[in-house]
Amino acid sequence: MLSARLLLILDGSDPLTTVVVYRPHGDVDLSALGEAKVQIVQGFKPDVDALIARGYDVKTEAEGRFDLAVVVVPRSKAEAHALIADAASRADRVIVDGQKTDGIDSLLKDLKKRATVGQVVSKAHGKAVMFTGGEFADWADPGPLHLIEGFTTRLGVFSVDRIDKASEALAEALPTKLPARIADLGAGWGYLSRAILSREGVKELHVVEAEAAALASARDNLDDPRVTFHWEDATRFTPPAPLDAVIMNPPFHTSRAADPALGQAFIEAASRMLAPHGELWLVANRQLPYEATLAACFSSHAEIGTTGGFKLLHAVKPLRKAPHKA
């Protein structure tokens, strides 16, 4: 409902010339901005691709000054603070928009302590808040974080301050020797990739991650000539040649609700990437229904372990393959 709240909060305003919009989804409706020149800040590759296809100027970081900045509230409050700080440094007027479930009420309280809050529009279980002025230096993005010993992360990445238990379980379950050509799909900031590289036999690892901040962290964490980094939607990635193995801890949220279809799409994508002898290792929450998809995509599959609410799965010999790019 961003479009409806924007339309209401901008009603009666002078026409806009330049606007920057932080972290909107690929299907966002920005018609309320009229004929303004719009720059979009987004690091999630599926949204980036969708927005570019619609003709938008998309950057991973904002560039320039603007008449107005619009921040679409992300799930992480620290990331929301950083986006607001950047927005306030680039525009005199800032609109912060989000659902109640994303913490917009808490952000409104924070903004009232720091800036001049003007209009507040409430609609469809969310709010749009316009403010001017304010001091946000302490909210600014700190850049690379060192919250986990031996690893670098950044605001907005999954598991920013701890090793994900599911990835840890899969890393421990991997065999001591792995095939030569491997991809880590949805690699995040590289924990599982580092575990893969520690095994014997690995000659080539494709680190595939859709979130730009996570991939930047993976680059920091994986200083190894065997690695090739790909800023890609894992469900659409095509390796340069068929792979011997795919290893992954696929995401299962597109919003706050679990979405099994996302993990199922990862499994289908993995089967298309693999050579006829290829193998898949993955970890998933126990309740996620992936077995039917594994059966449809592979000659055989098995549960090779359970731990802490997770199941560890192994599948071999894909049944379906897509043509590979030359």
Secondary structure, 3 states (H helix, E strand, C coil): CHHHHHHHHCCCCCCCCEEEEECCCCCCCCHHHCCCEEEEECCEHHHHHHHHHCCCEEECCCCCCEEEEEEECCCCHHHHHHHHHHHHHHEEEEEEEEEHHHCHHHHHHHHHCCCEEEEEEEECCEEEEEEECCCCHHHCCCCCEEEECCEEECCCCCCCCCCCHHHHHHHHHCCCECCCEEEEECCCCCHHHHHHHCCECCCEEEEEECEHHHHHHHHHHCCCCCEEEEECCHHHCCCCCCEEEEEECCCCECCCCECHHHHHHHHHHHHHHEEEEEEEEEEEECCCCCHHHHHHHEEEEEEEEEECCEEEEEEEEECCCCCCCC
